[in-house]
Amino acid sequence: MTRYNYLLFTLVLILYIVTICGNFMIIMLVYYSKTLHSPMYFFLSQLSISDIILITDIAPNMLNIILHERTPISFPGCITQFYIFGSIEGFECFLLTVMSYDRYVAICSPLHYVSIMKPTLCNQLVYVSWLLNCFMIFILTLDICQLEFCGSNIIDYFYCDFNLLMELSCSDTFRVQMEATLLCFPVIVLPFLVIVVSYTCIILTTLKIPSFSGRLKSFSTCSSHLTVVFIFYGTLIIMYLIPKGEQSQTISKMMSMLYTVLTPFLNPFIYSLRNKQIKDILKNIV
């Protein structure tokens, strides 16, 4: 094992531990602090839960690969990892959309916010996001299981991704790839369009506020969410929309680490460092 492997192992391990602790802290703060019992922080706690599941699905096997090159993984284990990864990523697309709708109601219809964003509606939005996405990814995963894998069984990557599974299959993958492309519209494209429309309305409403301090306060309530959306969709576009021929294998692996490890690590810091309520609660605890 080279010095580079030791350094990479230490870095990923630290990121994994800090991510678990940071997101768990967000969950506990939202659960125990009454001042954070609002829809925005409820959705934030759900984002933290999904980040913990995502990095736990990827990081332990990644650490094992770094320590022991050519680490074997069973086909059921590979399919399970793919299903969890796809479910979490799709859920976060839906959740970021729900969070943008929450900010839209809070800024564009503040007088009706309490009557619209009731706890019942918030719970229903989260449940529907989980169930709908898990169901769609389950259908895709079942179709992948029907493929034959009789060629190479080596995945030169950190986790079992969709494109890599298609390359390993010796069956005709056109139908599965078409199905995955069609699923991208309700899971990725449509939520992104809703986020764009929501923030367009938010910006137009905010610009109508006469005072600069009022405009600044409105923008500050959205800055953390916008930062997370930018990082999430930015890495998503680079990972899956840029043709693979234009990316080297090293760059692709680096982007996969950014997408699966670094993004869950950054989310709690983005929300805690840019959120006055969370910072005040942390100061009181310390």
C-alpha positions in Angstrom: 0.0 0.0 0.0 1.5 3.4 -1.1 1.8 6.6 0.9 -0.9 8.0 -1.4 -3.3 5.3 -0.4 -2.7 5.9 3.3 -3.3 9.7 2.7 -6.5 9.1 0.7 -7.7 6.5 3.3 -7.2 9.0 6.2 -8.9 11.8 4.2 -12.0 9.7 3.3 -12.2 8.4 6.9 -12.1 11.9 8.4 -14.7 13.1 5.9 -16.9 10.1 6.8 -16.7 10.6 10.5 -17.2 14.4 10.3 -20.2 13.9 7.9 -21.9 11.5 10.3 -21.3 13.7 13.3 -22.3 16.9 11.5 -25.5 15.6 10.0 -26.4 13.8 13.3 -25.9 17.1 15.1 -28.3 18.9 12.7 -30.9 16.1 13.3 -30.6 16.4 17.1 -30.7 20.2 17.1 -33.9 20.2 15.0 -35.5 17.5 17.1 -34.7 18.9 20.6 -34.8 22.7 20.0 -38.3 24.1 19.9 -37.1 27.2 18.0 -36.2 24.9 15.1 -39.6 23.2 14.9 -40.6 24.7 11.5 -41.0 23.2 8.0 -37.6 24.6 6.8 -35.6 22.8 9.6 -37.8 19.7 9.3 -36.8 19.4 5.7 -33.2 20.1 6.6 -33.2 17.2 9.1 -34.5 14.9 6.3 -31.6 16.1 4.1 -29.2 15.2 6.9 -30.8 11.7 7.2 -30.4 11.1 3.5 -26.8 12.3 3.5 -25.9 9.9 6.3 -27.5 7.0 4.4 -25.7 8.0 1.2 -22.2 8.3 2.6 -22.7 5.1 4.6 -23.7 3.3 1.4 -20.5 4.5 -0.4 -17.7 5.3 2.1 -17.1 2.0 3.9 -16.6 0.1 0.6 -14.5 2.9 -0.7 -12.2 2.7 2.3 -11.9 -1.0 1.8 -11.0 -0.5 -1.9 -8.3 2.1 -0.9 -6.8 -0.3 1.6 -7.1 -3.5 -0.5 -7.0 -3.0 -4.3 -9.3 -5.1 -6.4 -11.6 -5.7 -3.5 -14.4 -8.1 -4.5 -18.1 -7.3 -4.2 -20.9 -9.7 -4.8 -23.5 -9.1 -7.5 -26.3 -8.7 -4.9 -24.1 -6.3 -2.9 -23.4 -4.3 -6.0 -27.1 -4.1 -7.0 -28.1 -3.2 -3.4 -25.5 -0.4 -3.4 -26.8 0.9 -6.7 -30.4 0.8 -5.4 -29.6 2.7 -2.2 -27.5 5.2 -4.1 -30.2 5.8 -6.7 -33.0 6.1 -4.1 -31.1 8.6 -2.0 -30.0 10.8 -5.0 -33.6 10.8 -6.4 -35.0 11.6 -2.9 -32.7 14.6 -2.5 -33.8 15.9 -5.9 -37.4 15.8 -4.7 -36.5 17.2 -1.2 -34.6 20.1 -2.6 -37.7 20.9 -4.7 -39.9 20.7 -1.7 -37.5 23.0 0.2 -37.6 25.5 -2.7 -41.4 25.5 -2.5 -41.2 26.1 1.2 -39.0 29.2 0.6 -41.4 30.3 -2.2 -44.4 30.2 0.2 -42.4 31.9 3.0 -41.3 34.9 0.8 -44.1 35.2 -1.8 -47.1 34.4 0.5 -45.8 35.1 4.1 -49.3 35.7 5.5 -50.5 32.3 4.3 -47.3 30.4 5.2 -48.6 28.9 8.5 -51.9 27.8 6.9 -50.2 26.2 3.9 -47.0 24.6 5.3 -48.7 22.6 8.0 -46.9 19.7 9.7 -49.3 17.2 8.0 -48.4 18.6 4.6 -44.7 18.5 5.3 -44.8 14.9 6.4 -46.9 13.9 3.4 -44.4 15.7 1.0 -41.5 13.8 2.6 -43.3 10.4 2.6 -44.4 10.8 -1.1 -40.8 11.8 -2.1 -39.4 8.7 -0.4 -42.1 6.2 -1.7 -42.3 7.6 -5.2 -38.6 7.6 -5.8 -37.9 4.2 -4.2 -40.6 2.7 -6.3 -39.2 4.1 -9.6 -35.6 3.1 -8.8 -36.9 -0.4 -7.7 -38.4 -0.9 -11.2 -35.1 0.1 -12.8 -33.1 -2.2 -10.5 -35.4 -5.2 -11.3 -34.8 -4.7 -15.0 -31.0 -4.5 -14.4 -31.2 -7.8 -12.5 -32.7 -9.4 -15.7 -29.6 -8.6 -17.7 -26.9 -11.2 -18.2 -23.4 -10.4 -16.9 -21.1 -12.9 -18.6 -18.2 -10.7 -19.7 -15.7 -8.8 -17.6 -16.5 -8.6 -13.9 -14.1 -5.8 -13.0 -15.4 -2.3 -12.0 -12.7 0.3 -12.1 -14.6 2.6 -9.8 -15.4 3.3 -6.1 -19.0 2.2 -6.3 -21.5 0.4 -8.5 -22.9 3.1 -10.9 -25.5 2.6 -13.6 -23.2 3.3 -16.6 -20.6 0.8 -15.3 -23.2 -1.9 -14.8 -24.4 -1.3 -18.4 -20.8 -1.7 -19.7 -20.4 -5.0 -17.8 -23.6 -6.5 -19.3 -23.4 -8.7 -22.4 -27.2 -8.4 -23.0 -28.9 -5.8 -25.1 -29.1 -2.8 -22.6 -31.1 -0.4 -24.9 -34.4 -0.9 -23.1 -32.9 -0.4 -19.7 -30.9 2.6 -20.8 -34.0 4.1 -22.4 -36.0 3.5 -19.2 -33.3 5.2 -17.1 -33.3 8.2 -19.5 -37.1 8.5 -19.2 -36.9 8.3 -15.4 -34.5 11.2 -15.4 -37.3 13.6 -16.4 -39.6 13.1 -13.4 -36.7 12.6 -11.0 -34.1 15.1 -12.1 -35.3 17.5 -14.9 -38.8 18.3 -13.6 -37.7 19.0 -10.0 -34.9 21.2 -11.3 -37.4 23.2 -13.4 -39.7 23.6 -10.4 -36.7 25.0 -8.4 -35.8 27.4 -11.2 -39.4 28.7 -11.4 -39.7 29.0 -7.6 -36.5 31.1 -7.3 -37.5 33.2 -10.3 -40.7 34.1 -8.4 -38.7 34.6 -5.2 -36.2 37.0 -6.9 -39.0 39.0 -8.5 -40.9 39.3 -5.2 -37.7 40.2 -3.3 -36.8 43.0 -5.7 -40.1 44.6 -5.0 -39.2 45.1 -1.3 -38.4 48.8 -0.8 -35.7 48.5 1.9 -32.2 47.1 1.2 -32.2 45.4 4.6 -35.5 43.7 3.8 -34.2 42.4 0.4 -31.0 41.2 2.1 -33.0 39.3 4.8 -35.1 37.6 2.2 -32.1 36.5 0.1 -30.2 35.3 3.2 -33.0 32.8 4.0 -32.5 31.2 0.6 -28.7 31.4 0.3 -27.9 28.1 2.1 -30.5 26.2 0.0 -29.3 27.8 -3.2 -25.7 26.8 -2.4 -26.7 23.2 -1.8 -28.7 23.2 -5.0 -25.8 24.6 -7.0 -23.3 22.0 -5.6 -25.8 19.1 -6.0 -26.9 19.8 -9.6 -23.5 21.0 -10.7 -21.8 17.7 -9.8 -24.8 15.8 -11.2 -24.5 17.5 -14.6 -20.7 16.9 -14.7 -21.1 13.3 -13.7 -23.9 12.2 -16.0 -24.5 14.8 -18.7 -20.9 15.5 -19.9 -19.9 12.7 -22.4 -17.6 10.1 -20.8 -15.2 10.5 -23.7 -14.4 14.0 -22.6 -13.5 13.0 -19.1 -10.4 11.0 -18.0 -10.9 8.2 -15.6 -9.1 10.1 -12.9 -11.3 13.2 -13.3 -14.4 10.9 -13.3 -13.3 9.3 -10.0 -12.5 12.7 -8.4 -16.0 13.9 -9.4 -17.6 10.8 -8.0 -15.8 11.4 -4.6 -17.1 15.0 -4.7 -20.6 13.8 -5.5 -20.9 11.0 -3.0 -18.5 12.0 -0.2 -17.8 15.7 -0.2 -21.3 17.0 -0.8 -22.8 15.2 2.3 -19.8 16.5 4.2 -20.4 20.1 3.2 -24.2 20.3 3.6 -24.3 20.6 7.5 -21.6 23.2 7.4 -23.4 25.2 4.7 -26.6 25.3 6.8 -25.0 25.8 10.2 -22.4 28.4 9.3 -24.9 30.5 7.2 -27.9 30.1 9.6 -28.1 32.5 12.5 -30.6 30.4 14.5 -28.4 27.3 14.4 -25.3 29.3 15.2 -27.0 30.8 18.3 -28.2 27.4 19.5 -24.7 26.0 19.1 -23.2 28.9 21.0 -25.7 28.4 23.9 -24.8 24.7 24.0 -21.1 25.4 24.0 
